């Protein structure tokens, strides 16, 4: 990405921060000028050049306070956590650190002195935790991707509640040095993105696994997906069982073979994460600090960690033995299935419901996620439609080091992505066959929000360049077509797009934002401003 284009995207991101008015997302937001200075010296050939990202507030960023959601705990690390350093080295630009359930203890996103992080779609509902700020920053289109952590499901539940993708890699695949531990033997650094290809691209630069960690072999033939009976899922929100069954049907329609499975060992192990002795590891991580009883401690978090202080050692050994037996039962139940399909959570509570029953609401949310790391499995959470206007998500859980395989299966579930087209890819224009070859289907004609200018570039074939304006009132609506692309098609489009064209967030007339064709501002020298025509086709007609 050209430095000028990166600077434009930075300005757009900070403008988005202002307009969304969600200060609770952030713990530390870097000055815009600092990012623009970094963008000015950016090597455009780097694989993540100009991609904007955020980092959960329990992951070290050099020079920024690591708080883990507790101001009195804060320290300023001298260097980045390895995972942050790797992303920066690949050209990604860090905006800041994000809010979380304090000490990464919770799945709700409300246990923080920095404020409860509201859901991106419905601010009366929770965002999901503990990686709440990171998920909402992605869902609102502020950053391209963000880092979270996952011990009990914190890299997956927020993804489901905000309609985005969450990759929870195999334990050890991504380094956890420089991460404030929750349960060090279970913690995984995760990534959120709006699309599966974007999440995978970021994850590829985060991994440090040795070559010997190869995926487990699989039996030839179609993907085999374990699907428990809906009756085994327990109480769920209205419409969620049907949405889950629809996701399973979608996999079957894509050619997967659905297999029955007994979910009992998974749900029994899930209950052990907080109700058993494993919670003692949370006390090992931050217990001595909790005992100081500073006034900014979240009372729910502090109570959970303090209760772990006096657990007898024999309970841990007993629970380890029981967990080993449950793991054997679970893997036997899965057999040769490639993945287990589950709802990411059983429901989506409001802020008021969590406030009324903080422990009960949180325990319910971990019903399907808590066992994953206890069993040493990999997982990916993806959107799977909507229920009553809110995102519904499912996850695919598989063996250790089956991460790439899970992503390929998840791609069968991920809804197509809308892409805004304004020029040579429009219906009837010379490059439209490229979209069709990628599996794109026409959706509708609309216009952008009145914040853009359109230019005729000196290219062959002729094409326009769409640029978002920075001054209020300096833009106009521009005709656009929306096309629906499968996720893998969008990834191929992004990878093949020649400069000066880029894919970025385009705001539409109805206020929504979708990926769309934009132009690097540096390519506008000598171009003709054709905004007054209202669109590329009107300009071509003369």
N, C-alpha and C positions, 0 to 999 in steps of 0.2 A: 504494500500500500504506500502510495506517495505521501511524503510528509505533509503536504498541503491538505490532502484528503484526510489524513489522520487528525490534523488540527481542526478541520471542519467537524469531524465526528465527535471530537472532544467538546467543542462548543455546543453541539447538539445535545450531548449527554448532560452537560451542566444545565442547559436550558430545560431539559426534561426533568432534572432534579427539582428545579424551581416550580415547574408547572404541576408536577405530581404531588408536591407538598407532603412528603412522607419522611419527615426528619428522623423518625424512629428507626429507619433502615440503617442509619450510619452510626458508628462509634467515632471514627476519625475519617473525615473527607479531605483529601489532599487539595491544595490550592489549584485552581484551573491553570494558572500560569506555569506551575511546575510541570504539569503534563504536556502543555504546549511546547515548553522548552525541550522536553524529552522527544516529542514528536518531530521537532525541527532537525534533530540529528539522527533520526531513525533510518536504519538500513531497510529500504523497501523490499529487499529480496528475502528478508527473514520470513519464516513460515507463518508466524502469527503477527506480522508487522501491523501495528495500529489497532489490533483487537483490544477492546477495553474489558478489564476484568476487576472484580472485587474479591476480597478475602475475608472469610469469617474471623471474628475478633479473637479467636484463640489460636491463630496461626501467626507466627512471627513475620513482621515486615520491618526491615531495618529502618530505624529512625522514627517509627510510629509506635505508640504504646500498645502492648499486648495486654488486654484487660480481662479476657475470658468472660466479659459481661459484668465485671466487678471493678469499679474504679479504684478501690483501695488495694486491689491485688496488682495493679498495673506495673509493668516494667517496660523499659525501652530496649529492645534487642539490638545488638551491634550489627547483626547480619540477618539476611532473609532466611526463612526456612528453605531447605533445598527445593521444595516443590515450587515456591514463589520465585526463587532464583532461576529455576529452569524455564518458567514461563516468561520471565522478563528477558532472558537470554534469547528466547525465540521471537522476541519483538512485541510481546503483549505489554500494554500500558496499564498500570495499577491505579485505580481511582481512589480506593480507600478500604477501610476495614468495616465490617458489618456487624450488626447487632445479633444477639443469640440468647437462647435460654442460658442463664448463668452457669458457668463451668460445664457447658454442653450437657446439662442435666434436664431433659424434658423433650417432649415432642409437640409442644404447643406454641412456642414463640412469644409467650407473655411473661416469662420469669426473668425480667431484666430491669434494673434501675434506669436504663436508657429508654424504657417505655415498651409497651406491647406492640409488636410489629403486626400491623393490620394486613389482612388478605389483599392481594393485588386486584381481585375482581369485586369482592364484597367486603368493604371495610368493617362491617359488623361481625365478621367471622375471623377466626384465627388464621395466621399464615402457615402454621405448622413450625415445629422446631426440631432440634435446637438451631438449625442453620436458617433461621427465619429471614434475616436481612439479606443474605446472599440470594435466596430464592426470589424474594420480591424484587430486588434490584434487577434480576434477569427478566422476570415476568413483566415488569413495567417498561422494558426496553432501554434501561439506563446503561447496562453493560451487556457485552456479548456473552460472557460466561462468568461464573463465580465459583469460588471454592467453598465447600462446606466440610463437615466431618460427619461420620456415621458410626455410632456405637449400637444404638437400638433402632435406628431407622431415620436418623436426622438428615440423611442425604436423599431420602425418598419421600417421606410424608410431606415435606414442604413442596416438593416437585408436584405431587398429586394435587395438592390444594391450590396451586397457582398455575396449573396447566402447562408445565414445562417438563423437561427431561432431567432425570437425576441418575448418574452413573455411580454405583457403589462397587469399586473394584475389589478383587480378591485381596485379603489381608496380606500386607507386605509388598504388593505390587507398586504402591506409591509410598515414598518415605514419609514417616511421621515425625522425624526430627524437627524441632522447632514448633511443635504443636503442644499446647497445654493438654495433658492427658485427661480423659474422662475415665476410661478403663483401658489402660495401655495395651493389654493383651487382645483387645477387640477393636480399637479405634482404627478407622480408615478415613483418609482424605478423599473427598468426593468432588464431583463437578456438576454444576447445573448449567443448562443452556436451553435455548428455545427449540432447537432441533437436535435430532440425534447425530447428524454429521458434525455439527459444531461441537457438541459434547465430546465426541470421539476424537476430534482433532486436538482439542485441548488436552484430553487424557493421554494422548500419544506422547506429549512432551512432559508429562508428569511422572511417567513410569520409570522404574530403575530395576525391574525384576531381572534376574539372571536368565540366560538363554535356556537353562535346564527346565524352567517352569513352563512346560508345554501343556496345551490343553489335553484333557482326558480324551481317549479315543471314543468314537461314537459308532453305533451300528449304521451301516449304509441305509439309505432310504429317506423318506420325508422326516421332517422334525417331529419328534415325539414329545408331546406336551402333557404333563400331569395336571389334571383339573379336578379338584375335589368337588363333591356334591355341594350345591348351594346350602343344603341343610347343615353342613359341617362348618359353615362360616360364622354361625352365631348371628345375633341381632345386628342388623345394619340399617342405615338410613333408608328412607323411602326411595325406591327406584334404584338403589345401588345393586341389589341382587340381579335385577334384570340387566343393568349395564354391564355387570361382570359376565353374565351369560352371553351377552352380545359380543363381548370381546373374545370369548372362547369360540363363538361361532365364526367370528371374523378370521381367527387363526385357522379353523378348519376349512373355511372357504379358500384360504390361501394355500391349502395343500397339507397342512399339519395334521398329524394323527393325534387325537385326544385320548388320553388314558385316565382311568379312575385312579384315585389315590386317597389313602387315609391320612387326614391332616392332623390327627391326634398328637403324634410326637412333636410336631411343630408348635402347636398351641401350648402344649404342656411345657416345653422348653422356653417358650416366650414368657410365660408367667414367672419362670425362675430368675430372669434377668434382674428384676427389682425385688421380687419376693424372697429370693434365695440369698445365699451368702456371696454371690458374685458382686453384689453392690459394695462389698468391702473394698474392692479395688478403687472405687471412687474416693474412699477415705484415704487410701494410700496416696492418691494423686494430690489432693488439696485439703485433706482433713486437718492438718496442723494449722493451716490458715483459717479454716472455718471455725476452729476452736477459739480464735481471737475475737470472734463475735463482733466484727465491724458493722456499723449501722447500715451499710449499703448491701448487706447480704439479703438475697431473696429468701423469705422465710420458708417457702416450700423446699427450695434447693438445700438450704442449710439443714432442715429437718431430715431430709433423705440421707444426706451424707453423715450427719451425726449419728443416726440410728445404726449405721454400718460400723461405727467405731468399736462397739463391744460385742460383735459377733464372735462366737467361739470358733476356734480353728477346726474343730471336728465337723462343724456344719459345712465348711467349705469342702472338706474332703468327701463328705457324704454327697454334697451337691455335684461335685465333679464326677463321682461314680454314676450318679443318676443321669447326668447330662450325657456321659459317654454311652450309656444304654439307650437313651432317647435318640442320640445321633445315629447309632446303628439301626434303630428302628426306622428312622426317617429316611436314611439312604436306602435301606431295603425296600421301603414303600415306593421310593422314586424309581428303583430298578434301573432300567436303561433309558429312562426319559431324559431328554435334553434339557428340559426346564420345567419348573413348577410355576403355573400361572395363579396369581392371587390378586385380590384387590389390595391396593397399597394400604388402605385404612378402611375401617368399617363405617366411617361417617365423618362429617365435617362440622364440628361444633362452632357455636358462636362464642364471642369473647365473654358474654355474660354466662354462658353455660360452663365455661372453664373456670371462671371466677367463682361460681357457686360450688364447684366440685373439682378442684385442681388435681387431686390425686386420681380420682376415679376417671375423669375425662382423659387424662394422660395415659393411664393403664389401658383403657379401651383402644387408644390410637395405636399402641404397639402390638396389638394382637397378632398381626401378620408379619411384622418387621423384626420383632425382638430376637427371634431365634436365628436369624441369618448369620450373624457374626459368631454367635455361640457355636454354630455348626461349621464355621469356616467356609461359608459359601459366597458366591458372587451374586450380584443383582443389578438390575436396571429397572428404573421406574419411568413409565411413559404415559402421556395422556391417552385416554381411551374414550373420548366423547364428553358429553355433559349430562348432568341430571338437574333439572329445574334451574337451568341457567348457570350452574356452577361446574367447574371442572371435575371430571371423574378420572381417576388414574388407576392403572394396574401395574404390577411388577412381575418380572420374570426372574426366578431364582434358580441358580444352577451350580454345578460343582466348582471348586476352586480352579482358577485359571481358564474358565470357560467364558471369560468376559466378552471376547469378540463374537463368539457364537451367540450369546444372549442378545447382543446388539443386532445381529442379523435377524434373529427371530422377532425382536422388538420392532424392527423396521416393517414387519408385516402388519403390525398393529397401529403404528403411528399414523394419525390422519394426515392427508396431504397438506402441504404448506401453501398458503396464498402468496403469490408473487405479483407485484405491480409492474406493469410493462407500459412504457410511454413512447417507444420509438420503433426501431427496426425489427423488434420482435412482435409488434402488433399483428393482429389478423390481416393477412394479405401482404404483409411487408416481407422483404427479402430474408430476414433471419427467423421468421416465425417457424419454419420447419425444424430449427434447432430445438425449440420448446416441444414440439410434437414428438420429436425423436426421444426426448427425455421422459415421455409419458405425461406431459402436461395436458390439462383439459381446461377449456375456456369456462370462466365462471360468470363474469358480468363486466359491464363498462361503468366506470365511475370517474371521479376526479380526485386529485390530491387536495389536501387542505390548502388554503391560500397563502402558503409560505414558500413558494418555489418559483424559480425562473427557468425557462427552457431556452436552450441555445442550439443552433445548427452548427455542427462540427464539420470540419473539412476532412471527411473520412470516406473510404470506399469499402462497402456501400455507404451511402449517406446515412447518418444517424444523428439523433439529438443528444444533448447532455442536460440532465436535470440536476439542478443545484438548489439546496435549501438556502433561503436568504437569512441573514443575521439581523437585519433591521426590520422593526415592526412596520407593517404596511407596505413593504417593498416587494411582496410577492403576489401571486395570483393562482387560482385553481388551474390545473393542467389535466387534460383528458388522460385517463389511464384505463387499461384493461387489467382485470384480475384473472390470473391463471392459477390453477391448482396443480402443484407439483408433488410427486412422491418425495419423501425425504432424501432418498439416494439421488434423485434427479436434481434436487436443489444443490446437493453437495457437488455433483458433477458440473453444474452450471457455474457455481462459484469458482471451482478449480480451473475452468476453461476460459473464463471471461478475460479478454485482452484489455490492457490499459488503453485509454484512460477510464474505461468503464469499471464500476464497482457495484457490489450489492450491499445496500445498507438499509436502514429503517426509513420507510416512507410513510408519512402521515396522510391518511385519507380524509375525505370531506366529513365523514362521520366521526372523526376523532380517533379511530383505531389506527394502529401502526402495523405494517407488514413489510417483509423484505421486498426490495424493489431496486430497479436500475437507477443508479446515480452516476455522476461524473466527477472525476477529480477536478477541483477548481483550477489547478495549474494548467489544464488542457483548454481553458476557455480563451486564451489569447488568440485573437483573430477570429473567434467564433461570432456568429450573428445572433443577437437576442431576438427570439421569435415568440416570446411569452404572450404578446398581444394576440396571436392567432388562437390561443387556447389549447393547442395541441399539435402534435407532429403531423397528423393527417390533414388538418386544416391548413397548415403551412404548405404541405406538399401540393394541395389543390390550388394554392396560390391565392 
